[in-house]
Amino acid sequence: MNATDRTPADLLRSALATDPARPLVTFYDDATGERIELSVATFANWVAKTANLLQNELSAEPGDRVALLLPAHWQTAVWLLACSSAGVVADVGGDPAAADHVVAGPGEFEAGLACSGDRIALSLAPLGRRFPTPPAGYADYAVEVPTQGDRFQPYAPVDPELPALIVAGAEYTSAELVERARADAAVLGLTGPGSRILSALPYDTWEGLSAGLYAALATGGSVVLCRHLEQLGEDALAKRIESERVSATAR
């Protein structure tokens, strides 16, 4: 990673320039048996398409607030970086009524209707499948995102000193986020490029977001993001840690 990187989007661009083929996010859902691995290049492509959806289709402007009513999931990670790319504020678990746009997953659709702006629904089904019928009042992310462009250019440069993330009531600028993620990496045991952390922490705290995405991104590492890990026995967990070449854990 470059010392000049000051936003999460900068970190992703540096990762893409350095080693686009390496894994960045490996996601497990132990309730469904899903496993999906995204290289830096694949993850960045999802981010670019989602950022184009935000900017071009939802007309999201820098400073707009996007309530993310989503669990720890690879698609949530994509939305976090897409928000950073477009300069909008990702409000994790935020109040939909106070948001300009809302992105919701199963169990959150009714709450998300309080948002008067655009509403995007994610099925969170394996491989990001479409809904048979989208929830009332929502557009289906899996329908909307494939047609978006593979390259993203914000209309205006993202200011690292402006708010970028709200989680657990705390607000962070892009620069603060990157600085904290770099500091957390050493504490979490991420020693640099090639480090690989397994995280089962939810995304509703800074600690969960850092362990489950930002710290690895800030140090050239990668994350094995696990949902419903409590359904996995200790022997199976030990095998996963070995097979995924995990060097640190957060759970």
C-alpha positions as CSV (number, residue, x, y, z in Angstrom):
1,M,0.0,0.0,0.0
2,N,1.1,3.6,-0.6
3,A,1.8,6.1,2.2
4,T,-0.2,8.6,0.1
5,D,-3.4,6.6,0.2
6,R,-5.9,8.6,2.2
7,T,-9.3,7.0,1.4
8,P,-10.4,3.3,1.3
9,A,-10.9,3.8,-2.5
10,D,-7.2,4.8,-2.7
11,L,-6.2,1.6,-0.8
12,L,-8.2,-0.5,-3.3
13,R,-6.6,1.2,-6.3
14,S,-3.2,0.5,-4.8
15,A,-4.1,-3.1,-4.2
16,L,-5.3,-3.4,-7.8
17,A,-2.1,-1.9,-9.2
18,T,0.1,-4.2,-7.0
19,D,-1.4,-7.6,-7.4
20,P,-4.9,-7.8,-8.9
21,A,-5.0,-11.6,-9.0
22,R,-4.5,-12.2,-5.2
23,P,-7.5,-13.0,-3.0
24,L,-8.9,-10.1,-1.1
25,V,-12.2,-11.3,0.4
26,T,-13.1,-14.9,1.0
27,F,-16.6,-15.3,2.4
28,Y,-18.2,-18.2,4.2
29,D,-21.8,-18.6,5.3
30,D,-22.0,-21.6,7.6
31,A,-25.8,-21.5,7.6
32,T,-25.9,-22.2,3.8
33,G,-22.6,-23.8,3.1
34,E,-21.7,-20.9,0.7
35,R,-18.0,-20.1,0.0
36,I,-17.0,-17.4,-2.5
37,E,-13.6,-16.0,-3.1
38,L,-13.0,-12.6,-4.7
39,S,-9.7,-11.5,-6.0
40,V,-8.7,-7.9,-5.8
41,A,-9.7,-7.5,-9.5
42,T,-13.1,-9.1,-9.1
43,F,-13.8,-7.2,-5.9
44,A,-12.8,-3.9,-7.6
45,N,-15.1,-4.6,-10.5
46,W,-18.1,-5.1,-8.2
47,V,-17.1,-1.9,-6.4
48,A,-16.9,0.1,-9.7
49,K,-20.3,-1.2,-10.9
50,T,-21.9,-0.4,-7.5
51,A,-20.3,3.1,-7.4
52,N,-21.7,3.7,-10.9
53,L,-25.1,2.6,-9.7
54,L,-24.8,5.1,-6.8
55,Q,-23.6,8.0,-8.8
56,N,-25.4,7.5,-12.2
57,E,-28.6,5.7,-11.3
58,L,-29.4,6.9,-7.7
59,S,-27.9,10.4,-8.4
60,A,-26.0,10.1,-5.0
61,E,-23.9,13.2,-4.4
62,P,-20.8,13.6,-2.2
63,G,-22.0,13.9,1.4
64,D,-25.2,12.0,0.9
65,R,-25.9,9.4,3.6
66,V,-26.5,5.8,2.6
67,A,-28.0,3.6,5.4
68,L,-26.5,0.1,5.0
69,L,-28.9,-2.3,6.8
70,L,-26.7,-5.3,6.1
71,P,-24.8,-8.0,8.0
72,A,-21.1,-8.8,7.6
73,H,-21.1,-10.1,4.0
74,W,-19.0,-9.8,0.9
75,Q,-21.6,-7.6,-0.7
76,T,-21.6,-5.3,2.3
77,A,-17.9,-4.9,1.9
78,V,-18.5,-4.0,-1.8
79,W,-21.0,-1.3,-0.8
80,L,-18.6,0.1,1.8
81,L,-15.9,0.6,-0.8
82,A,-18.4,1.9,-3.4
83,C,-19.6,4.6,-1.0
84,S,-16.0,5.6,-0.4
85,S,-15.4,5.7,-4.2
86,A,-18.4,8.0,-4.8
87,G,-17.7,10.2,-1.7
88,V,-21.0,9.3,0.0
89,V,-21.3,8.5,3.7
90,A,-21.8,4.8,4.5
91,D,-24.0,4.8,7.6
92,V,-23.8,1.2,8.9
93,G,-27.1,0.2,10.6
94,G,-28.1,3.9,10.4
95,D,-31.6,5.3,10.7
96,P,-33.3,5.0,7.2
97,A,-35.5,8.0,7.9
98,A,-32.5,10.2,8.2
99,A,-30.7,8.7,5.1
100,D,-30.8,9.8,1.5
101,H,-30.7,6.2,0.3
102,V,-31.0,2.8,1.9
103,V,-29.5,-0.6,1.1
104,A,-31.2,-3.4,2.9
105,G,-31.0,-7.2,3.3
106,P,-33.5,-9.8,4.5
107,G,-35.1,-8.8,7.8
108,E,-34.6,-5.1,7.2
109,F,-36.9,-4.4,4.3
110,E,-39.8,-3.0,6.5
111,A,-37.4,-0.7,8.4
112,G,-35.9,0.5,5.2
113,L,-39.2,1.8,3.9
114,A,-38.7,4.8,6.3
115,C,-36.2,6.2,3.8
116,S,-37.9,8.6,1.4
117,G,-35.1,8.2,-1.2
118,D,-33.9,5.3,-3.3
119,R,-34.1,1.8,-1.8
120,I,-32.0,-1.1,-2.9
121,A,-32.6,-4.7,-1.8
122,L,-30.0,-7.4,-1.6
123,S,-31.1,-11.0,-1.4
124,L,-27.7,-12.1,0.2
125,A,-28.4,-15.5,-1.5
126,P,-25.4,-17.5,-2.7
127,L,-23.8,-16.0,-5.8
128,G,-25.8,-12.8,-5.2
129,R,-28.9,-14.3,-6.8
130,R,-31.9,-12.1,-7.8
131,F,-35.2,-12.1,-5.8
132,P,-38.0,-14.1,-7.5
133,T,-40.0,-10.8,-6.8
134,P,-38.2,-7.8,-5.3
135,P,-39.6,-6.5,-1.9
136,A,-42.2,-3.8,-2.4
137,G,-40.7,-0.4,-2.6
138,Y,-37.2,-1.7,-3.6
139,A,-35.1,-2.2,-6.6
140,D,-33.2,-5.5,-6.8
141,Y,-29.4,-4.9,-6.6
142,A,-28.8,-8.1,-8.6
143,V,-30.9,-6.8,-11.5
144,E,-29.5,-3.2,-11.4
145,V,-25.8,-3.7,-10.9
146,P,-24.8,-6.0,-13.9
147,T,-25.5,-3.3,-16.5
148,Q,-23.3,-0.7,-14.8
149,G,-19.9,0.2,-16.2
150,D,-16.8,-1.6,-15.2
151,R,-14.8,1.6,-14.6
152,F,-15.7,4.3,-12.2
153,Q,-14.8,8.0,-12.2
154,P,-16.3,10.3,-9.5
155,Y,-17.7,13.5,-10.8
156,A,-15.5,15.3,-8.2
157,P,-12.4,14.1,-6.3
158,V,-13.2,12.6,-2.9
159,D,-12.1,14.8,-0.1
160,P,-10.3,12.6,2.5
161,E,-11.2,15.1,5.3
162,L,-15.0,14.8,4.8
163,P,-17.1,12.2,6.6
164,A,-17.0,8.8,5.0
165,L,-18.3,6.3,7.6
166,I,-20.8,6.2,10.5
167,V,-20.9,3.1,12.7
168,A,-22.1,2.6,16.3
169,G,-22.7,6.3,16.5
170,A,-19.2,7.4,15.7
171,E,-18.3,9.3,12.5
172,Y,-15.0,8.9,10.6
173,T,-13.5,10.8,7.7
174,S,-11.8,8.8,5.0
175,A,-8.4,9.9,6.3
176,E,-9.3,8.9,9.9
177,L,-10.6,5.5,8.6
178,V,-7.4,4.7,6.8
179,E,-5.2,5.8,9.7
180,R,-7.1,3.7,12.2
181,A,-7.1,0.7,9.9
182,R,-3.3,0.9,9.6
183,A,-2.9,1.2,13.4
184,D,-5.3,-1.8,14.0
185,A,-3.4,-4.0,11.6
186,A,-0.5,-4.6,13.9
187,V,-2.8,-5.2,16.9
188,L,-4.8,-7.8,14.9
189,G,-1.6,-9.6,13.8
190,L,-1.6,-8.4,10.2
191,T,2.1,-7.9,9.5
192,G,1.9,-6.8,5.9
193,P,1.3,-8.2,2.4
194,G,0.2,-11.8,2.4
195,S,-1.3,-11.7,5.9
196,R,-4.7,-13.3,6.1
197,I,-7.2,-12.7,8.9
198,L,-10.3,-14.8,9.7
199,S,-13.1,-12.6,11.1
200,A,-16.4,-13.6,12.5
201,L,-17.1,-10.2,14.0
202,P,-20.3,-8.4,12.9
203,Y,-20.1,-5.2,10.9
204,D,-22.0,-3.1,13.5
205,T,-18.8,-1.8,15.2
206,W,-15.6,-0.2,14.1
207,E,-13.8,-3.3,15.4
208,G,-15.8,-5.6,13.2
209,L,-15.4,-3.4,10.1
210,S,-11.6,-3.1,10.7
211,A,-11.0,-6.8,11.3
212,G,-13.4,-7.8,8.5
213,L,-12.2,-5.5,5.8
214,Y,-10.3,-2.3,6.4
215,A,-7.2,-3.5,8.2
216,A,-6.4,-6.1,5.7
217,L,-7.0,-3.7,2.8
218,A,-4.7,-1.1,4.5
219,T,-1.8,-3.6,4.7
220,G,-2.0,-5.6,1.5
221,G,-3.6,-8.5,3.3
222,S,-6.8,-10.4,2.9
223,V,-9.8,-11.4,4.9
224,V,-11.7,-14.7,5.4
225,L,-15.1,-13.3,6.4
226,C,-17.3,-15.8,8.2
227,R,-21.0,-15.5,8.9
228,H,-22.8,-17.9,11.3
229,L,-19.4,-19.3,12.4
230,E,-21.1,-20.5,15.6
231,Q,-22.5,-23.3,13.5
232,L,-19.1,-24.6,12.7
233,G,-17.4,-27.0,15.2
234,E,-13.9,-26.3,16.5
235,D,-12.3,-29.2,14.5
236,A,-13.8,-27.8,11.3
237,L,-12.7,-24.3,12.2
238,A,-9.2,-25.5,12.7
239,K,-9.2,-27.1,9.3
240,R,-10.5,-23.9,7.7
241,I,-7.8,-21.9,9.4
242,E,-5.2,-24.3,8.0
243,S,-6.7,-24.6,4.5
244,E,-7.2,-20.9,4.1
245,R,-3.7,-20.1,5.4
246,V,-5.0,-17.8,8.1
247,S,-2.4,-16.0,10.1
248,A,-4.7,-14.1,12.5
249,T,-8.3,-14.4,13.8
250,A,-10.9,-12.1,15.2
251,R,-14.0,-13.7,16.7
